[in-house]
Amino acid sequence: MIKKFKTPAQIKRDLNNTIKPALEYFKPPEKLTVDEWADKHRVLSPESSAEPGPWRTSRTPYLREPMRAFNDPKVSRITMVAGSQIGKSELELNIIGYIIDQAPGSILYIQPNLEAARKFSRQRIAPMFRDSKRLKDKIRKTKTKESGNTILQKTFPGGVLTICGSESAAALCSTPTRYVIGDERDRWATSAGDEGDPWELSQARQITFYNRKSVEVSTPTTKDASNIESSFKEGTQERWCHQCPHCGEYTNIVFDYIKFDYTSKIVKGKEFYNVTILGFACPHCGCITSEEDMRKQPAKWIAENPEAYENGHRSFWLNAFTSPWTPWQRIVKKFLEARKDPEQLKVVFNTLFGELWEDRGDLADEDEMLDRREEYNSEYLPDGVLALTCGVDTQDNRLEYEIVGHGLYGETWGIKKGYIMGRPDSPQVWKRLDDAIDHIYYLKNGRGLKVTITCVDSGGHFTQDVYEQCRLRMNKRVFPIKGKGGDGIPFVGKPNKVFIKGDKRKSVWLYSIGVDAGKSIIMDNLRVQEPGAKYCHFPINEGLNYDMNFFNGLLSEKMELSKTKSGNRWCWVKLPGHRSNEALDCRNYALAAFRIWDPDMDAIQKRLLEPITKKVKAVHKPKKRVTKSKLLEGGEW
């Protein structure tokens, strides 16, 4: 038999087929960061990407820093708060792919529930393994009978990827793991079975790893009830800021800075909107820049709490205005379509604005109200104030009050928010209230105003004491009120005579107040954005107590649809994170006082604005003895 010799080309080919794999095996791994690895090896799958093909970090430059934070040896925890269509899921997938290829170790990937875990594995993870060549050979095909490779478990050289739901105590409490990645953190179960908080359980599995890493990602939900918000505050609190081309300042682009015009038309009962984006209004210089130009501007992450880096925790917050796939016009249009429906508006706030929701419709929050405050002239009442009323809330250890100024067409001014410490059965407490309601406030023309009418809450543990003290101040028009909640109850009802401690010789007029109706009026007025009819003014002056505590109380409640035996009904409930509602009650009672008075504001304005003229007395007439000062104009009944 004639032996055939291989040609030089065949020998070369065989050597390549044997030696090259061996060399690749012993070749040290590439030293890449997560973003470099993704740019080189990650392929976006057509099932889940609008732009399938090779990954490009340059398309989403805001993700570069969060990905590189994963490679920072000082960082052990990363938090990402983001709206939709931004790439937060791709951030997680890039990290998973990087771990499998570059830094093998056990991975625990947690979804809100088991069904979401299965869905994410089939629709996102499996296509990534299939389309990214670097990963394809490291993950064996899923076989139902092979315990190491199932929908919820993927083995690879050096580790295993376990995918589970937040309610699964068994998966969260089993073997140690180096990496923990949590998706949609705010939608997790509050407890994994009876074991407690799922995130704390997962963190406990990392204790033995000195080089552990954990990543939390979620769309924000409700303010002061959001786990991802709490996690963000513990970190560096970084936001993606663009540079203004006019003044050079860096600003996080949010909805409040987007200027737009729109027209609408109703077709078959449905309203359609046509939106024109005017641009981004810089809060520093006021200049407007087009959307196209702002997208081209330099941008960077700016930390509000950089000290957290020393504790190994970096946190990032993004909204849809940074997304290359979401035009601003679409976001604004979604807002206009949803603004009349609280549930739809909540989705827009969370997924597009990337903001926490307080479920107040379009009502401002505490920070916005603080920014809205004005500097009052310390010597005179603000222009427009024609009358003063006072609302008093009684607590076991104090009286809280607010003096409110009233103008034409429902425009109001906060004049003073006060606290009088002491039990309501103490006469000294009521003397201090006298000082507040007897104080004379002056207009610029020299005329003075006093509080015309005061309403005092008689609920609680001191009802009879309130009755007695109001009886003693009937000449000052101080009336007790009784608040009643419920739909259909008028704001101010007819007064009823009540006897004090059963003594028919002592009585007082008690007004019934529909507190729900009053709260609705207050919230509607707070929505007014321009000074004028129904607008609410608040002072920034120190000592008047219009601070964060005041606005936290004023904005402490919301309307919520509740299920009852008789059907669904709307009622007022306290918002999470709000300690008290006394400021709201005081404003409610002060408005009720004005309704009880029901003055002719045009007549009062005419009288107050008349110039003060001194009467010339005849010489032959004797001087009259003044026994009592004339009642001030604002104190007329």
C-alpha positions in Angstrom: 0.0 0.0 0.0 1.4 3.3 -1.0 1.6 5.8 1.9 0.3 9.2 1.0 2.3 12.2 2.4 0.6 15.4 3.3 1.3 18.5 1.4 2.9 21.5 3.2 -0.5 23.3 3.0 -2.2 20.3 4.7 0.4 20.2 7.4 0.0 23.9 8.1 -3.7 23.5 8.2 -3.5 20.6 10.7 -1.1 22.5 12.9 -3.4 25.5 13.0 -6.3 23.2 14.0 -4.4 21.7 16.9 -1.9 24.2 18.1 -4.1 27.3 17.9 -6.8 26.0 20.2 -4.1 24.9 22.6 -2.5 28.4 22.5 -6.0 30.0 23.0 -6.6 27.8 26.0 -3.4 28.9 27.8 -3.6 32.5 26.6 -4.3 34.8 29.5 -7.8 36.3 29.5 -8.4 39.8 28.0 -8.3 42.6 30.5 -11.4 44.4 29.5 -14.0 46.6 31.3 -17.6 45.7 31.0 -18.2 48.4 28.3 -15.1 47.3 26.3 -16.2 43.7 26.5 -19.7 44.6 25.3 -18.4 46.7 22.4 -16.2 43.8 21.4 -18.4 40.7 22.0 -22.0 41.6 22.7 -24.6 41.2 20.0 -28.1 42.6 20.4 -30.8 40.1 19.5 -33.6 41.0 17.0 -36.3 39.7 19.4 -35.7 42.4 22.0 -33.8 45.2 20.3 -34.9 48.1 18.0 -31.3 48.1 16.7 -30.1 44.5 16.5 -26.5 43.8 15.8 -23.2 44.7 17.6 -23.5 46.5 20.8 -22.2 50.2 20.7 -21.7 51.9 24.1 -21.4 55.2 22.1 -25.2 54.9 21.4 -25.9 55.1 25.1 -22.9 56.9 26.6 -24.7 57.4 29.9 -24.3 53.6 30.5 -20.5 53.6 30.2 -19.8 54.9 33.7 -22.3 52.4 35.5 -20.7 49.6 33.5 -17.1 50.7 34.5 -18.2 51.0 38.1 -18.6 47.2 38.1 -14.9 46.9 37.4 -13.9 49.4 40.1 -12.4 47.3 43.0 -13.6 49.9 45.5 -17.2 49.6 44.4 -19.2 46.7 45.8 -22.8 48.0 45.1 -24.4 49.7 42.1 -27.9 51.2 42.0 -29.6 52.3 38.8 -32.9 54.1 38.8 -34.2 54.5 35.3 -37.3 55.0 33.2 -38.2 52.9 30.1 -36.4 52.7 26.8 -33.1 53.7 28.4 -31.1 50.4 28.4 -31.2 49.4 32.0 -31.9 45.7 31.1 -28.9 45.8 28.6 -26.8 47.1 31.5 -27.6 43.9 33.4 -27.1 41.6 30.4 -23.8 43.2 29.7 -22.7 42.6 33.3 -23.9 39.0 33.2 -22.1 38.3 29.9 -18.9 39.9 31.2 -19.0 37.8 34.4 -19.4 34.5 32.4 -16.5 35.4 30.0 -14.1 37.4 32.1 -14.7 37.0 35.8 -16.5 33.7 36.4 -18.4 33.2 39.6 -21.8 32.2 40.8 -24.6 34.7 39.8 -28.0 35.2 41.5 -30.3 37.1 39.2 -33.6 38.1 40.9 -36.8 39.1 39.1 -40.0 40.3 40.8 -41.7 36.9 40.6 -41.1 33.4 39.1 -43.1 34.0 36.0 -41.1 37.1 35.2 -37.9 35.2 35.8 -38.9 32.5 33.3 -40.0 35.1 30.7 -36.7 37.0 31.1 -34.7 33.9 30.7 -36.4 32.8 27.5 -36.8 36.2 25.9 -33.6 38.0 26.9 -30.9 35.7 28.3 -31.2 32.8 25.9 -31.1 35.0 22.8 -28.0 36.8 24.2 -26.2 33.4 24.6 -27.3 32.4 21.2 -26.2 35.5 19.3 -23.0 36.4 21.2 -20.3 34.0 19.9 -18.1 34.5 23.0 -20.9 33.2 25.2 -22.4 30.5 22.9 -19.7 28.0 23.5 -19.6 28.5 27.3 -23.3 27.8 27.9 -24.6 24.3 27.0 -28.0 24.0 25.4 -30.9 23.8 27.7 -32.1 20.3 28.4 -35.0 19.7 30.7 -33.6 16.5 32.1 -30.2 18.1 32.8 -30.4 19.7 36.3 -27.4 22.0 35.6 -28.9 23.6 32.6 -32.6 24.6 32.8 -34.7 27.7 32.1 -33.8 29.0 35.6 -30.2 27.7 35.9 -27.3 28.0 33.5 -23.9 26.5 34.2 -20.7 27.8 32.7 -17.0 27.2 33.4 -16.3 28.6 36.9 -19.9 29.3 38.0 -23.6 29.0 37.6 -26.3 31.6 36.8 -29.4 31.1 39.0 -32.6 33.0 38.0 -35.4 33.2 40.5 -38.3 35.3 41.7 -38.2 37.5 44.8 -40.8 35.4 46.5 -38.7 32.3 46.3 -37.1 31.8 49.8 -35.4 28.6 48.8 -33.4 30.2 45.9 -32.5 33.2 48.0 -31.4 31.3 51.1 -29.4 28.4 49.5 -25.7 28.4 48.4 -23.3 31.3 48.7 -22.9 33.6 45.6 -20.4 36.2 44.6 -22.7 38.3 42.4 -26.3 39.4 43.0 -28.3 41.3 40.4 -31.8 42.5 41.1 -34.2 43.7 38.4 -37.3 45.9 39.0 -36.5 46.1 42.7 -39.6 48.2 43.5 -41.9 45.4 42.3 -40.5 42.7 44.5 -42.4 40.8 47.1 -42.2 42.4 50.5 -41.2 39.1 52.0 -39.7 35.8 50.5 -42.2 33.5 52.1 -41.8 33.9 55.8 -38.1 34.6 55.6 -38.2 38.4 55.3 -36.9 41.1 52.9 -35.6 39.3 49.6 -32.8 41.8 49.1 -31.4 41.3 52.6 -31.6 37.6 52.2 -29.7 37.8 48.9 -27.0 40.1 50.5 -26.5 37.5 53.3 -25.3 35.0 50.7 -22.4 37.3 49.7 -20.8 37.7 53.1 -18.0 35.2 52.6 -16.8 36.9 49.3 -14.3 39.8 49.7 -14.8 40.7 46.0 -18.6 40.6 46.0 -20.7 42.8 43.7 -24.4 43.6 43.8 -26.5 45.5 41.3 -30.0 46.9 41.8 -32.0 48.2 38.9 -35.6 49.5 38.9 -38.1 51.9 37.5 -39.1 54.3 40.3 -42.6 53.9 41.9 -44.1 55.8 44.8 -42.3 58.5 46.8 -41.3 57.4 50.3 -42.4 53.9 49.7 -39.8 53.0 47.1 -36.9 50.6 47.9 -34.9 51.7 44.9 -35.3 55.4 46.1 -33.9 54.4 49.5 -31.0 52.5 47.9 -30.3 55.5 45.6 -30.0 57.9 48.5 -27.5 55.6 50.2 -25.2 55.9 47.2 -23.4 58.7 45.4 -26.7 60.0 43.9 -25.4 60.7 40.4 -27.5 62.2 37.7 -26.8 62.5 33.9 -26.3 66.3 33.2 -26.0 68.1 29.9 -24.0 71.3 29.4 -25.9 74.4 28.4 -24.3 75.8 25.2 -25.1 79.4 26.4 -23.9 79.5 30.0 -21.8 76.3 30.3 -23.7 75.0 33.3 -24.6 71.3 33.6 -28.2 70.4 34.2 -30.2 67.2 34.5 -32.9 67.4 31.8 -36.3 67.0 33.4 -39.9 67.6 32.3 -40.1 71.0 34.1 -37.4 72.4 31.8 -39.0 71.3 28.5 -40.9 74.1 26.8 -43.6 73.1 24.4 -46.8 74.3 22.7 -49.7 72.1 21.8 -53.1 72.1 20.1 -55.9 69.5 20.5 -59.1 68.4 18.9 -61.8 66.0 19.9 -62.9 63.3 17.6 -65.7 61.0 18.6 -65.2 61.9 22.3 -61.5 61.3 22.3 -59.0 64.2 22.5 -56.0 64.2 20.2 -52.9 66.3 20.7 -50.4 67.9 18.3 -47.2 68.8 20.2 -44.4 71.3 19.2 -41.2 71.1 21.2 -39.7 74.6 21.7 -36.6 73.3 23.4 -34.8 73.0 26.8 -34.9 76.1 29.0 -31.8 76.3 31.1 -32.6 77.0 34.7 -29.4 78.9 35.2 -29.5 81.4 32.3 -33.1 81.0 30.9 -31.9 80.4 27.3 -33.7 77.9 25.2 -31.8 75.2 23.2 -33.4 72.9 20.7 -33.7 69.2 21.4 -31.3 68.3 18.6 -28.6 70.7 19.9 -29.0 69.5 23.5 -28.4 65.9 22.5 -25.1 67.0 20.9 -23.9 68.8 24.1 -21.3 67.4 26.4 -22.8 65.4 29.2 -21.5 63.8 32.4 -22.5 62.2 35.7 -22.7 64.6 38.6 -22.8 63.2 42.2 -24.8 64.9 44.9 -23.3 62.6 47.6 -19.8 61.7 46.4 -18.7 60.6 49.9 -20.7 57.4 49.4 -18.0 56.2 47.0 -15.7 55.6 50.0 -18.4 53.1 51.2 -18.3 51.4 47.9 -21.8 52.4 46.7 -22.4 54.2 43.4 -26.0 55.1 42.5 -27.3 56.5 39.2 -30.7 58.1 38.1 -31.9 58.4 34.5 -35.0 59.5 32.7 -36.4 59.0 29.2 -35.3 62.5 28.1 -31.7 61.0 27.8 -32.9 58.1 25.6 -31.8 58.1 22.0 -34.9 56.2 21.0 -37.5 58.4 22.7 -38.2 61.9 21.2 -39.3 64.6 23.6 -42.4 65.1 21.6 -43.6 61.6 22.4 -43.0 62.0 26.1 -44.9 65.3 26.2 -47.7 63.8 24.2 -48.0 60.9 26.6 -48.2 63.3 29.5 -51.0 65.3 27.9 -53.0 62.1 27.1 -52.6 60.8 30.7 -52.9 64.0 32.7 -56.6 63.6 33.5 -56.2 59.9 34.7 -54.1 59.4 37.9 -53.3 55.8 37.1 -52.1 56.6 33.5 -50.2 59.7 34.8 -48.4 57.5 37.4 -47.1 55.3 34.5 -45.8 58.4 32.7 -44.1 59.7 35.8 -42.4 56.4 36.6 -41.5 55.1 33.1 -40.9 58.3 31.1 -40.2 61.2 33.5 -38.2 58.7 35.7 -39.7 60.3 38.7 -41.4 59.1 41.9 -45.1 59.4 42.1 -47.1 60.9 45.0 -50.5 60.3 43.4 -51.7 63.9 43.5 -52.4 64.3 39.9 -50.5 67.4 38.7 -50.2 68.9 42.2 -46.7 70.2 43.1 -44.6 68.5 45.8 -42.9 70.1 48.8 -39.7 71.1 47.0 -41.7 72.9 44.3 -43.8 74.7 46.8 -40.7 75.8 48.7 -39.3 77.3 45.5 -42.6 79.1 44.9 -42.4 81.2 48.1 -42.1 85.0 47.9 -40.4 87.7 49.9 -43.0 89.7 51.7 -42.5 93.3 52.8 -41.8 92.8 56.6 -43.7 96.1 57.5 -46.8 95.8 55.5 -49.3 93.2 54.2 -48.8 92.1 50.6 -50.7 94.0 48.0 -54.1 92.4 47.4 -54.8 91.4 50.9 -58.2 92.7 52.0 -59.2 90.5 54.9 -57.7 88.1 57.5 -59.1 84.9 59.0 -57.5 82.3 61.3 -57.8 78.5 61.5 -56.8 76.7 64.7 -56.2 73.0 65.1 -56.2 71.6 68.7 -53.8 68.8 69.8 -53.2 67.4 73.3 -50.1 69.4 73.8 -50.6 72.5 71.6 -52.6 74.8 69.4 -51.5 75.2 65.8 -52.9 78.1 63.8 -52.5 79.8 60.5 -53.5 83.4 59.6 -54.6 83.7 56.0 -55.0 86.8 53.9 -57.8 86.9 51.4 -58.1 89.0 48.2 -60.5 89.2 45.3 -61.6 86.1 43.4 -60.3 83.5 45.9 -56.6 84.7 45.9 -55.0 83.9 49.2 -51.8 84.8 51.1 -50.2 82.8 53.9 -49.5 85.4 56.6 -48.3 83.4 59.6 -48.1 79.8 60.7 -47.9 79.5 64.5 -47.5 77.0 67.3 -48.6 77.6 70.9 -47.3 74.8 73.1 -49.4 73.8 76.1 -52.6 71.9 76.9 -55.8 73.4 75.4 -57.3 73.4 78.9 -54.8 76.0 80.0 -55.9 79.7 80.0 -52.4 80.8 79.2 -52.5 79.0 75.9 -55.6 80.9 74.9 -54.1 84.2 76.0 -51.3 83.6 73.5 -53.9 82.9 70.8 -55.4 86.3 71.7 -52.1 87.9 71.0 -52.1 86.3 67.5 -55.6 87.2 66.5 -55.5 90.7 68.0 -52.3 91.7 66.2 -52.7 94.6 63.8 -51.3 94.2 60.3 -51.0 97.3 58.2 -51.6 98.0 54.6 -49.2 100.3 52.7 -51.7 103.2 52.9 -51.6 103.0 56.7 -54.9 101.3 57.4 -54.8 98.3 59.7 -56.4 94.9 59.6 -57.1 92.4 62.4 -58.3 88.8 62.1 -62.0 89.1 61.5 -63.1 85.6 62.3 -61.4 82.5 63.8 -62.5 78.9 63.6 -61.2 76.4 66.2 -61.3 72.7 65.9 -63.4 71.3 68.8 -62.6 67.6 68.1 -60.3 65.6 70.3 -60.0 65.4 74.1 -60.7 69.0 75.0 -64.1 69.7 73.4 -65.7 71.4 76.4 -62.7 73.5 77.0 -62.8 74.7 73.4 -66.5 75.5 73.8 -65.8 77.5 76.9 -62.9 79.5 75.5 -64.8 80.3 72.3 -67.7 81.5 74.4 -65.4 83.9 76.2 -64.3 85.2 72.8 -67.6 85.6 71.1 -66.9 89.4 70.8 -63.8 88.5 68.7 -65.8 86.2 66.6 -64.0 83.0 67.6 -66.2 80.0 66.8 -65.8 76.3 67.5 -66.2 74.0 64.5 -66.7 70.3 64.1 -65.2 68.7 61.0 -67.2 66.0 59.1 -65.8 63.9 56.3 -67.7 62.3 53.5 -68.9 63.0 50.0 -71.7 65.5 49.6 -71.3 67.3 52.9 -71.3 71.1 52.3 -68.1 73.0 53.2 -69.9 75.2 55.7 -73.2 74.2 57.3 -75.7 76.1 59.5 -74.5 76.8 63.1 -76.1 75.0 66.0 -76.3 76.2 69.6 -74.5 73.8 72.0 -74.6 74.0 75.7 -71.3 73.8 77.6 -71.1 71.0 80.1 -74.9 70.7 80.1 -75.3 74.2 81.6 -78.1 75.9 79.6 -76.9 79.3 80.9 -73.7 78.8 78.9 -73.9 78.2 75.1 -71.9 78.8 72.0 -72.6 78.5 68.2 -70.9 75.4 66.7 -70.3 75.3 62.9 -70.2 72.0 61.0 -67.4 71.9 58.4 -67.3 69.6 55.4 -63.6 68.9 55.6 -63.4 66.9 52.4 -65.0 69.7 50.4 -62.5 72.1 51.9 -59.5 69.9 51.1 -60.7 69.7 47.5 -60.9 73.5 47.3 -57.3 73.8 48.7 -55.8 71.3 46.3 -57.5 72.8 43.3 -56.2 76.3 44.4 -52.7 74.9 44.8 -52.7 73.7 41.2 -53.1 77.3 40.0 -49.7 78.4 38.6 -50.1 82.1 38.0 -50.9 84.9 40.5 -54.5 86.0 40.3 -57.8 84.2 40.9 -57.5 81.3 43.4 -53.7 81.5 43.5 -52.0 80.7 46.8 -49.1 82.9 47.9 -46.6 81.8 50.6 -43.8 83.8 52.2 -40.1 82.9 52.4 -39.6 85.2 55.4 -38.0 83.6 58.4 -40.1 83.4 61.5 -43.4 82.9 59.6 -42.9 79.1 59.6 -43.6 78.3 55.9 -40.9 75.7 55.8 -40.6 72.0 54.7 -42.7 70.9 57.7 -45.5 73.2 56.7 -45.7 72.0 53.1 -45.2 68.4 54.2 -48.4 68.8 56.2 -50.3 70.9 53.7 -49.6 68.2 51.0 -50.1 65.2 53.3 -53.3 63.8 51.8 -54.7 62.6 48.5 -58.0 61.4 47.1 -58.2 57.6 46.7 -60.9 55.3 45.4 -61.8 52.8 48.2 -64.0 49.8 48.1 -66.9 49.6 50.6 -69.9 47.4 51.2 -72.1 50.0 49.5 -69.7 50.3 46.5 -66.7 52.3 45.6 -66.2 55.8 46.9 -63.6 58.5 46.9 -62.0 59.4 50.3 -59.0 61.3 51.6 -56.0 59.2 52.8 -52.6 60.2 54.2 -49.6 59.9 51.8 -46.7 57.7 52.8 -43.8 59.6 54.4 -46.0 62.5 55.7 -46.0 62.8 59.4 -49.0 65.1 60.1 -51.8 67.0 58.4 -52.2 69.9 60.9 -51.1 72.5 58.3 -53.8 71.2 55.9 -56.4 71.4 58.7 -55.5 74.9 59.7 -55.8 76.2 56.1 -59.1 74.3 55.8 -60.5 76.0 58.9 -59.2 79.5 57.9 -61.0 79.1 54.5 -64.1 77.9 56.3 -64.0 81.1 58.5 -63.9 83.2 55.3 -67.0 81.3 54.0 -68.8 81.8 57.3 -68.1 85.6 57.1 -69.0 85.8 53.4 -68.0 89.4 53.0 -68.5 91.8 50.0 -64.9 92.0 48.9 -65.5 94.7 46.4 -67.0 96.9 49.1 -64.1 96.2 51.4 -61.6 97.0 48.7 -63.3 100.3 48.0 -63.3 101.2 51.7 -59.8 100.2 52.4 -58.3 101.9 49.5 -59.9 105.3 50.3 -57.2 107.8 51.3 -57.0 108.6 55.1 -58.1 112.2 55.7 -57.9 114.0 59.0 -61.1 115.9 59.9 -60.6 119.6 60.9 -62.4 120.3 64.1 -64.0 123.7 64.8 -62.3 125.8 67.5 -65.6 126.6 69.3 -66.5 122.9 69.8 -65.2 121.3 73.0 -62.9 118.3 72.6 -64.6 115.0 72.9 -63.1 112.5 75.3 -62.0 109.3 73.6 -63.1 106.3 75.6 -62.5 103.6 73.1 -60.5 103.4 69.9 -62.5 103.1 66.7 -62.8 99.6 65.3 -60.4 99.0 62.5 -61.8 98.7 59.0 -60.7 95.1 58.7 -62.5 94.2 61.9 -65.9 95.2 60.8 -68.5 92.5 60.9 
